[in-house]
Amino acid sequence: MSRLVNATANVREDLVAAGLAVATFGLLVVGASVRVNGAGLACPDWPLCFGQVVPPIDVQVGFEFGHRVLAGLISLGFLGLGGLLFLRGSRAARAVWGVAAVALLVQIVLGGLTVLHLLAEWTVASHLLTGNTFCSLLLILALILRSERFAEVRAPVTLAMRAVAAPLVVLVPLQLLLGGFVAGSHAGLVCPAFPGCGTADGVWFPTFSGLLGLQVTHRLVAWLLLGVAALTAIVARGRRPALAVLAAVLLQASIGVANVLLRLPVEVTLLHTAGAALVAWTTVWTHWDLWRAPITTSAPEGAASVAGAK
C-alpha cells in the first residue's frame, strides 16, 4: 500500500528515471539485435562510423548506428536527470545516480572496446553485464524517487526471507556474464539438446572445460537460480516481488530451452536478452521490498495478504 505524502517533490524525476530504465531495457534488446544480425562491426571504428558522425546508412549500418544513437539519447537524458537531482534531489538519489554514472562511463568504454577488439568474448560479456547493471541502477533510482513521494506500508519480513533471497544478488550477475560469454563465443548450440547435452550417454553435465563446459556451467547456474527463486517465493509467503522473480526466472529458462531446441532463431534470442533484463529487474524489486520492510521474528497473521496488496 502507498500513500501520497508530497505531491510536488520529485514528480518529474521519478518518471524520468523510470522512463530511462524502460528505454535502457529496450536498448539492451536493440544491442542483441545488432549482434544476432551480424552488424556488430558494421561501423568498424569508434566513436565515429566510417570516420563520419552520420555515415551512409544501409541495413547493417542502420542496426549499429541506431544502437549508438539510442545510447546517446539515453546518456543525454541521464545527464539531464543528474542535473535535476543535484539541484534538489536527496542524498540517496544523488548517490545512486553517481554509481549509475560510473556504470554508464564503463559501458561506453566497453562499447568502444567491443568494436575495436572485433567482438572479443570478454568485451561482449562485460558489455552485457554492465548494461544490465546500469539498467538496474536506473530502476533503483526510480524506486528511491518514488518512495520519497509516497509513504509505503509493507508487511514485515523475517531475516530468513532476506537470507534466502541473498544469493540472487550473486547468481543473477554471474548468469548474465556467462550468457554473454556463451553469446560472444557462439557456444549457444554446443549442447544441442535439453535437458541433456546431446551426448550419446545423455549426461546433463558432461564436462566443465572448453566451450562445452561454458554452456554446461550456464545451464547449471540456471538450475541454481531457479532453485533459489523458488525457495525465495516459498519463504517469502506470497510477497508479490518474490513471486515475480520466480515467474521471470521460469520464463527466462523456458525461452532458453526454446532457443536451443529451435536452433537460435532471432526472435527467441532477442526474447532471451529481454528475459535476462527482466530477471535482473525483478531481483532488484525483490530486494527492495525485503530490505525496505520492517523485521519481525515471526510472520504475523495475514502478512501475505498485506504484502500482495503492495
PABARO-350613 format. One line per 5 residues: number of its first residue (from 1); their letters; for each residue x, y, z of N, C-alpha, C. Coordinates in pm, whole numbers. Atoms other than C-alpha are relative to their C-alpha. Layout:
PABARO-350613
NUM) a) X Y Z X Y Z X Y Z  ...
end
This chain:
PABARO-350613
1) msrlv) 84 -120 0 0 0 0 88 125 0  -75 -124 8 119 355 -80 -92 118 27  78 -120 -28 2 696 40 81 121 -43  -68 -119 48 90 1026 -130 33 91 117  -40 -89 -108 291 1241 110 56 131 -52
6) natan) -53 -124 56 438 1501 -126 -40 6 -146  57 -4 135 250 1596 -440 89 74 -99  -82 -78 91 525 1817 -582 142 -51 -12  -140 41 2 860 1666 -488 23 -117 -93  -49 110 82 1034 1452 -748 -103 -57 -97
11) vredl) 101 52 92 724 1421 -969 63 -32 -134  -63 22 130 924 1461 -1287 118 -96 10  -121 79 -10 1238 1297 -1160 -28 -151 5  25 143 -9 1084 962 -1069 -51 -55 -132  50 45 130 903 942 -1403 112 -3 -104
16) vaagl) -114 -2 92 1219 1039 -1593 90 -121 24  -84 116 -32 1420 773 -1410 -65 -129 -48  70 119 47 1154 512 -1483 3 -9 -152  -5 -1 146 1142 619 -1848 136 -38 -54  -135 37 42 1519 594 -1879 27 -148 23
21) avatf) -16 144 -26 1509 247 -1722 -66 -81 -110  71 71 107 1250 134 -1978 75 15 -133  -75 -22 124 1449 292 -2263 127 -83 -3  -122 81 -6 1766 117 -2145 -32 -147 -16  48 137 22 1574 -211 -2127 -12 -24 -151
26) gllvv) 12 12 145 1487 -153 -2493 135 1 -70  -133 -7 59 1847 -62 -2572 73 -133 10  -62 131 -15 1963 -398 -2436 -49 -96 -110  55 86 106 1731 -573 -2683 52 45 -136  -56 -51 126 1846 -346 -2966 145 -45 -16
31) gasvr) -139 47 5 2206 -434 -2878 9 -145 -39  2 142 39 2122 -802 -2903 -36 -16 -147  37 8 142 1959 -741 -3242 118 35 -89  -122 -31 75 2285 -584 -3361 86 -125 -13  -86 118 1 2474 -898 -3263 -58 -112 -85
36) vngag) 56 116 69 2232 -1160 -3397 -19 25 -149  8 -31 142 2202 -976 -3728 137 24 -63  -135 -10 54 2579 -975 -3769 45 141 -30  -30 -141 29 2601 -596 -3753 94 62 103  -84 -54 -106 2839 -561 -3459 119 79 -50
41) lacpd) -114 -72 58 3121 -443 -3686 -40 76 -126  46 -77 117 2904 -263 -3942 59 140 1  -79 -122 -17 3066 54 -3805 135 -46 54  -124 65 -42 3429 -65 -3793 89 87 88  -78 -87 -86 3557 234 -3595 -91 57 109
46) wplcf) 75 -55 -114 3455 417 -3278 78 117 57  144 -24 -12 3328 668 -3171 -69 38 -131  62 -32 129 3273 769 -3537 -38 -129 -71  38 116 82 3132 537 -3804 49 27 -142  -68 -26 127 3350 514 -4115 57 142 -3
51) gqvvp) -60 -131 -11 3513 832 -3990 -97 116 -7  101 -104 13 3185 1024 -4002 -94 -2 120  99 -8 -107 2938 1148 -3743 -128 -70 -43  118 66 57 2648 1037 -3965 43 -70 -128  -51 72 117 2759 763 -4208 -110 -28 -101
56) pidvq) 100 53 94 2586 641 -4524 -68 -122 62  76 102 -71 2311 411 -4400 -41 -112 -94  63 118 59 2238 57 -4514 -57 -82 115  68 77 -105 2064 -221 -4323 94 -30 115  -94 37 -105 2372 -338 -4132 45 122 80
61) vgfef) -42 -122 -69 2497 12 -4053 -117 57 80  117 -50 -70 2141 106 -3956 -17 -63 137  9 67 -130 2139 -155 -3679 100 59 98  -104 -44 -92 2471 -47 -3529 -9 150 28  8 -144 -20 2434 327 -3585 -123 37 82
66) ghrvl) 121 -24 -79 2078 320 -3450 22 -32 147  -34 37 -138 2209 144 -3139 79 112 67  -82 -108 -55 2466 419 -3090 -83 127 25  83 -120 -16 2212 698 -3142 -91 -13 122  87 22 -115 1969 547 -2890 79 8 130
71) aglis) -84 -7 -119 2252 503 -2640 36 145 32  -33 -140 -21 2349 868 -2690 -117 79 57  119 -70 -51 1994 990 -2632 -26 -35 146  18 42 -140 1966 785 -2312 104 68 89  -106 -65 -77 2300 928 -2195 -32 146 25
76) lgflg) 37 -141 -18 2180 1285 -2254 -113 14 101  109 -3 -97 1858 1215 -2066 49 -27 141  -56 34 -130 2057 1063 -1782 76 119 58  -72 -118 -48 2282 1370 -1759 -97 109 43  101 -98 -39 1976 1594 -1754 -64 -34 134
81) lggll) 56 44 -128 1827 1388 -1471 98 28 112  -100 -27 -101 2154 1420 -1283 3 147 40  5 -143 -31 2137 1798 -1311 -114 34 93  116 -24 -87 1789 1800 -1158 25 -53 141  -21 61 -132 1893 1566 -877 102 77 82
86) flrgs) -101 -72 -76 2200 1767 -783 -49 139 38  62 -126 -41 1983 2079 -767 -94 -19 118  103 14 -103 1706 1936 -549 -24 -143 44  20 140 -37 1747 1562 -506 54 -33 137  -49 45 -130 1809 1371 -186 141 -57 -13
91) raara) -134 57 1 2149 1240 -86 0 -141 -56  7 138 49 2041 881 -156 -16 -2 -152  21 -4 145 1917 969 -506 127 44 -72  -124 -46 64 2236 1158 -588 107 -108 5  -100 106 -11 2449 869 -462 -24 -110 -103
96) vwgva) 30 104 98 2270 612 -678 25 52 -141  -28 -58 132 2287 847 -977 151 -3 -26  -145 0 17 2663 876 -919 55 -137 -34  -43 137 31 2710 499 -915 -42 -37 -142  48 28 135 2497 472 -1229 84 73 -105
101) avall) -85 -75 93 2712 741 -1394 131 -73 -25  -122 79 16 3022 531 -1331 -28 -121 -90  37 116 82 2844 226 -1477 -19 41 -146  21 -48 137 2743 431 -1783 134 29 -68  -132 -29 57 3100 552 -1835 73 -129 -38
106) vqivl) -62 130 29 3231 196 -1812 -66 -65 -121  74 60 111 2958 82 -2051 38 64 -134  -41 -69 122 3055 347 -2308 137 -48 -45  -135 48 33 3420 241 -2291 -5 -143 -52  12 139 44 3324 -126 -2321 -62 -9 -139
111) ggltv) 58 -2 134 3109 -43 -2624 105 27 -105  -108 -28 94 3410 109 -2795 97 -116 -11  -93 113 2 3637 -180 -2695 -59 -120 -73  65 112 70 3382 -430 -2828 22 12 -150  -25 -22 143 3422 -274 -3173 149 -10 -31
116) lhlla) -143 -5 28 3796 -210 -3154 68 -134 17  -55 134 -20 3865 -564 -3029 -77 -105 -79  66 90 95 3646 -715 -3303 -90 -102 68  101 82 -68 3372 -851 -3075 62 -113 82  -62 101 -87 3606 -1035 -2837 -100 -44 107
121) ewtva) 98 57 -93 3420 -1264 -2598 -10 80 129  1 -68 -130 3524 -1075 -2285 -68 137 -11  66 -130 15 3404 -742 -2426 -151 -17 -15  144 26 17 3066 -886 -2532 -64 -31 135  55 40 -130 3013 -1044 -2189 -3 118 97
126) shllt) -7 -115 -91 3126 -735 -1996 -100 107 -39  95 -100 51 2913 -508 -2216 -143 -36 41  133 45 -40 2604 -718 -2144 -22 19 150  14 -11 -145 2666 -728 -1768 -11 146 44  1 -140 -40 2740 -357 -1738 -127 71 -46
131) gntfc) 125 -57 48 2438 -265 -1950 -116 -34 92  105 40 -94 2210 -463 -1721 19 65 136  -27 -68 -127 2381 -310 -1418 -51 143 -4  48 -137 16 2312 41 -1547 -153 5 -2  146 7 8 1953 -54 -1628 -61 -23 139
136) sllli) 51 30 -134 1901 -196 -1278 18 118 95  -22 -118 -83 2053 112 -1114 -103 109 -29  106 -95 34 1804 328 -1303 -132 -39 67  120 47 -69 1525 112 -1162 7 33 149  -17 -33 -142 1665 154 -810 -21 149 22
141) lalil) 16 -144 -12 1683 529 -866 -148 40 -9  143 -28 13 1320 536 -981 -76 -40 126  65 45 -122 1217 337 -674 28 95 117  -34 -95 -107 1403 575 -442 -81 128 -15  73 -125 23 1244 880 -601 -149 -18 26
146) rserf) 141 26 -27 900 720 -584 -25 -10 150  19 15 -145 948 630 -217 5 134 72  -4 -133 -61 1024 996 -144 -130 75 -23  129 -63 28 687 1090 -289 -114 -71 71  107 79 -61 479 810 -137 49 -63 129
151) aevra) -27 77 -122 469 667 215 -50 -142 -25  35 139 30 473 289 173 -19 -80 128  26 90 -111 324 38 415 30 -142 -47  -43 133 42 494 -300 388 -19 -100 113  10 108 -98 425 -628 563 139 -34 52
156) pvtla) -131 33 -56 708 -727 799 61 -123 -67  -73 115 54 974 -973 684 84 -61 111  -91 66 -93 1193 -1222 865 141 5 -57  -138 7 46 1569 -1244 848 20 -116 -97  -10 115 90 1522 -1582 680 -37 38 -143
161) mrava) 39 -43 135 1346 -1415 387 116 71 -70  -114 -72 59 1640 -1183 331 116 -94 -30  -112 92 18 1893 -1462 374 -21 -91 -121  28 91 112 1722 -1695 125 12 73 -133  -4 -76 125 1697 -1419 -138 140 52 -32
166) aplvv) -131 -61 19 2057 -1300 -90 81 -60 -116  -79 55 111 2219 -1549 -338 -40 52 -137  42 -56 130 2016 -1389 -619 93 112 -44  -86 -114 31 2247 -1088 -597 131 -47 -64  -121 57 60 2540 -1314 -693 -33 -80 -126
171) lvplq) 32 90 111 2371 -1565 -922 -46 73 -125  52 -71 119 2196 -1314 -1150 114 66 -79  -112 -55 78 2512 -1115 -1244 90 -109 -58  -81 110 52 2706 -1442 -1278 -63 -60 -124  69 58 115 2443 -1580 -1514 1 95 -119
176) lllgg) -11 -98 108 2443 -1259 -1716 137 -6 -65  -136 8 52 2820 -1282 -1751 21 -127 -80  -12 127 72 2806 -1649 -1850 -77 5 -132  77 -13 122 2532 -1575 -2101 71 85 -104  -78 -83 92 2747 -1301 -2251 115 -76 -62
181) fvags) -109 81 54 3039 -1540 -2288 -52 -106 -97  60 97 92 2812 -1803 -2447 -31 67 -133  34 -72 124 2687 -1545 -2697 125 44 -74  -120 -52 64 3029 -1393 -2762 86 -106 -63  -80 111 54 3192 -1731 -2824 -80 -91 -91
186) haglv) 88 78 89 2899 -1863 -3033 -14 -144 49  11 133 -60 2854 -2154 -2793 -144 -38 30  141 24 -31 2475 -2148 -2794 -49 -139 -34  47 132 42 2441 -2483 -2970 104 -109 18  -96 109 -26 2740 -2677 -2840 -67 -112 79
191) cpafp) 90 100 -58 2477 -2855 -2629 -132 11 -76  115 -19 88 2210 -2906 -2897 -129 -62 50  119 66 -54 1961 -3088 -2670 -29 53 140  38 -36 -137 1780 -3041 -2340 -96 -105 53  -90 -50 -103 1787 -3141 -2056 142 -54 -11
196) gcgta) -135 48 23 2084 -3348 -2169 75 93 -93  -85 -87 82 2366 -3211 -2379 19 -57 -140  -10 57 133 2313 -3424 -2688 108 -105 -15  -102 104 5 2587 -3671 -2598 -67 -137 1  56 134 13 2540 -4043 -2653 -48 -56 134
201) dgvwf) 39 53 -132 2520 -4117 -2279 -111 82 65  110 -81 -53 2261 -3842 -2221 32 74 129  -40 -67 -124 2460 -3687 -1936 -34 149 -9  37 -142 -1 2335 -3341 -1835 123 91 2  -119 -85 -16 2678 -3202 -1740 124 -83 -34
206) ptfsg) -107 92 38 2937 -3398 -1942 141 50 30  -133 -54 -25 3234 -3162 -1890 -13 146 41  -2 -141 -37 3326 -2825 -1745 119 71 -64  -112 -61 69 3606 -2746 -1990 -40 40 -142  24 -44 137 3611 -2561 -2321 -137 65 -18
211) llglq) 130 -61 30 3304 -2422 -2495 -115 -84 53  104 87 -55 3101 -2725 -2390 -16 26 150  5 -29 -143 3192 -2655 -2029 -64 135 30  62 -131 -17 3088 -2292 -2071 -152 -11 -7  144 18 14 2741 -2393 -2190 -57 -81 117
216) vthrl) 44 82 -113 2713 -2658 -1919 -6 83 128  0 -86 -119 2808 -2406 -1649 -116 98 -4  114 -90 17 2549 -2163 -1787 -130 -70 39  122 76 -35 2283 -2433 -1754 -4 -33 148  -4 34 -143 2397 -2536 -1406 -39 120 85
221) vawll) 36 -120 -75 2375 -2179 -1279 -148 33 -17  144 -20 21 2029 -2156 -1437 -82 -86 95  70 87 -95 1917 -2455 -1229 10 55 142  -18 -57 -134 2066 -2297 -915 -87 124 18  81 -122 -6 1895 -1968 -993 -148 -33 14
226) lgvaa) 140 42 -10 1562 -2143 -1041 -31 -50 141  21 52 -135 1602 -2322 -708 -7 110 104  -1 -110 -96 1687 -2004 -518 -125 86 -15  121 -80 23 1399 -1813 -681 -123 -70 56  114 76 -53 1155 -2091 -592 -2 3 152
231) ltaiv) -8 -2 -146 1278 -2106 -232 -34 138 55  33 -137 -42 1255 -1727 -205 -150 23 -2  145 -17 10 894 -1732 -324 -73 -75 111  63 81 -105 809 -2006 -73 19 66 137  -30 -57 -132 983 -1848 227 -62 139 16
236) argrr) 57 -135 -7 853 -1500 140 -151 -1 14  142 17 -29 498 -1635 182 -90 88 -89  91 -64 93 340 -1492 -131 22 148 -25  -28 -141 30 504 -1147 -143 12 15 -152  10 -16 145 444 -1014 -492 136 8 -70
241) palav) -129 -4 69 807 -926 -581 68 -136 -6  -62 132 0 928 -1273 -479 -67 -92 -102  70 77 102 659 -1433 -695 40 46 -140  -38 -54 130 760 -1202 -979 137 -50 -44  -133 48 39 1125 -1307 -969 -4 -147 -37
246) laavl) 15 141 38 1024 -1674 -975 -62 -12 -138  64 4 132 795 -1611 -1272 98 42 -109  -97 -47 99 1072 -1421 -1452 105 -106 -28  -101 104 19 1326 -1699 -1395 -59 -118 -78  66 108 75 1078 -1964 -1514 -18 37 -147
251) lqasi) 18 -45 138 1000 -1759 -1824 133 1 -74  -132 -7 64 1368 -1699 -1898 56 -139 -27  -46 138 22 1451 -2068 -1853 -73 -63 -118  79 55 111 1170 -2162 -2091 47 56 -134  -50 -61 124 1296 -1915 -2351 137 -58 -36
256) gvanv) -131 59 25 1648 -2053 -2311 -9 -139 -60  20 135 54 1529 -2409 -2372 -51 9 -144  53 -17 135 1328 -2295 -2675 109 48 -95  -108 -52 84 1633 -2111 -2806 89 -113 -51  -83 115 40 1832 -2436 -2810 -77 -92 -93
261) llrlp) 77 99 78 1558 -2664 -2942 -40 55 -137  37 -62 128 1463 -2416 -3218 121 50 -78  -126 -32 66 1830 -2358 -3309 23 151 -16  -35 -142 -12 1869 -1994 -3203 -67 91 -102  66 -97 88 1604 -1811 -3407 16 142 55
266) vevtl) -25 -138 -40 1649 -1433 -3400 -101 47 105  104 -49 -90 1317 -1364 -3231 15 -56 141  -14 63 -132 1376 -1611 -2948 127 50 70  -124 -53 -57 1732 -1488 -2898 -22 139 60  31 -133 -53 1603 -1133 -2855 -86 -9 125
271) lhtag) 81 22 -120 1340 -1256 -2609 87 -45 117  -90 48 -105 1620 -1427 -2415 75 117 63  -65 -120 -53 1800 -1094 -2381 -96 81 86  101 -72 -78 1480 -925 -2266 -31 -74 130  27 79 -120 1415 -1210 -2023 109 15 105
276) aalva) -110 -19 -95 1759 -1167 -1868 -14 133 74  21 -131 -64 1690 -798 -1805 -118 -4 96  117 12 -88 1351 -889 -1658 36 -72 130  -46 69 -121 1517 -1132 -1416 78 97 89  -76 -98 -77 1756 -855 -1310 -94 101 67
281) wttvw) 95 -97 -56 1468 -610 -1261 -78 -58 117  79 60 -108 1260 -849 -1052 86 -34 120  -93 20 -112 1566 -932 -843 16 130 79  -8 -131 -66 1607 -560 -770 -127 27 79  128 -26 -66 1237 -531 -685 -16 -85 126
286) thwdl) 10 90 -115 1252 -833 -454 84 50 117  -86 -46 -108 1546 -699 -256 -43 137 52  55 -128 -45 1397 -351 -247 -113 -25 100  113 32 -87 1082 -499 -94 46 -58 133  -43 69 -122 1263 -721 157 82 90 92
291) wrapi) -85 -84 -84 1508 -456 275 -67 131 42  74 -118 -43 1255 -172 298 -104 -34 107  102 42 -95 1015 -375 512 60 -16 140  -49 20 -137 1043 -393 893 24 -148 28  -34 137 -38 1191 -704 1053 -91 -47 113
296) ttsap) 73 64 -108 986 -941 1265 59 -138 21  -55 133 -28 1085 -1264 1435 -90 -110 -51  93 99 56 775 -1443 1305 -100 72 -87  94 -63 92 538 -1375 1019 -134 21 68  129 -26 -63 227 -1205 1153 -114 -55 -83
301) egaas) 120 50 68 -119 -1329 1068 -40 98 -110  45 -85 111 -228 -1200 729 111 75 -69  -110 -73 63 119 -1086 627 0 -16 -149  -2 24 145 91 -1247 287 -103 84 -71  105 -76 67 -236 -1071 211 36 148 -7
306) vagak) -42 -139 2 -93 -731 307 109 20 -104  -109 -10 97 220 -799 100 -53 -2 -140  55 10 135 13 -893 -200 -71 124 -44  73 -121 36 -167 -561 -185 93 112 -43  -93 -107 34 151 -359 -247 2 23 -149
end
